């Protein structure tokens, strides 16, 4: 059987709608530094999640985000969309700091495996 590639995957209407919703939410979150910074550090209680959190600041920001994204979500889909958007934004921020090295650097130790 042949490997499946991304060009073989057909997005459903729901997939397209969801991707658009997440992209709109990401844009809305990034439109205000205070919301962006808050959501990147905010972790809702494991028993309430984003949907039922009583955090006042989150509630104010979620009202803004709901309006900014067109009031298209139910409470559950809004919470899922925020969670997915925050995850994507956090993943974008992961950076690796490294210093360039040359192949001639005598401080480099090359480790090889003898397992075949």
N, C-alpha and C positions, 0 to 999 in steps of 0.2 A: 504494500500500500504506500502511496506517495505521501510525503510530509505535507501538512497543511500550512500554507503561508498566510500572511495577513491579507493578501489580495484575494484569498479564497473565502475569507470571512465576510459574511453579509450582515450588515448592521440592520437591526429591526427598527421600526419607527420609535419604539421605546428607547433603544440604545441611542439613537440620534437625539431624542428629546432629553434624555438624561445627560448626555455629554454637553448639550447646549446649556442645560440648567447648571451643571457644575462649572462650566466656563463662565457663565454669567455671575455665579456666586463668587468665583475666584476674582473676577474683575471688581465686583462690589466690595469684597474684603480689601483688596489692594487699593481701592479708591480713597481710603482713609487710613492714615498711619496708626491712629489710636486703635481702630478696630483690628487692623492687621496685627499689631504688636500684642494686643490683648488676647486675641484668639490663638496666636502661636504659643502663648504661655498658659492658656486656660485649659484645665482638665476638669470636665464635669464629674460630679459624684458618680461612682459606678452603679449606684442604685437608681439614679434619675436620668443620667445621660444628658444630652443636649435638649431632648424633647421636654423634660419635666424639671430642669434645673430651676432653682429659685434665685439664682444669682442675679441681682438687680442690674448690674452692669451688662451682663450677657443679654438680659431681657431688652434693655434699651438698644443695644447694638443689633439684636436680632430683629427688632421692629424696623430699624433703618434698612437692614439687609433685605428684609421681606419686601419693603416698598421699592428699594433700588432694583430688585430682581423681578418686579412686576406682580407681586402677591399671587404667585402661581402654585404655591405649595400648600399641602396639608401640613399639620404639625409634624407628622412622622417623616414625610418626604423632605421637609425643610431641615429637620435635624440630620437626616442621612446626607443631605446635600452639603450642609455645613461641615460635617465630619469628613466627607470625601474631599472637599475643597481644602480644608485645613491640612489634611494628610498630603495632598499634592503640593501645597505651598511649602510645607515642612521639608518634603523630599527635595524640592528645588534648592533649598538653603544648605543642604549638606555639601560641604566643601572639604577638600583634602589639601592641606598645605604641604608642599614638598619642595626640596631644593634640587635643582638640576645636578646631575652627576655625569661624569664621563666614563667611558669603558676603561680608561687608563687609571682610574682612581684606585690606588693600592689599598684603600680602606674598605673596599667592597668585597664582601665574602659571598661567593657563589655557592649555593647549596643545590646539590643534585640528588636525585633519587635513584636508588639502585633497584627499585621494584619494577618489574617488567609486566 
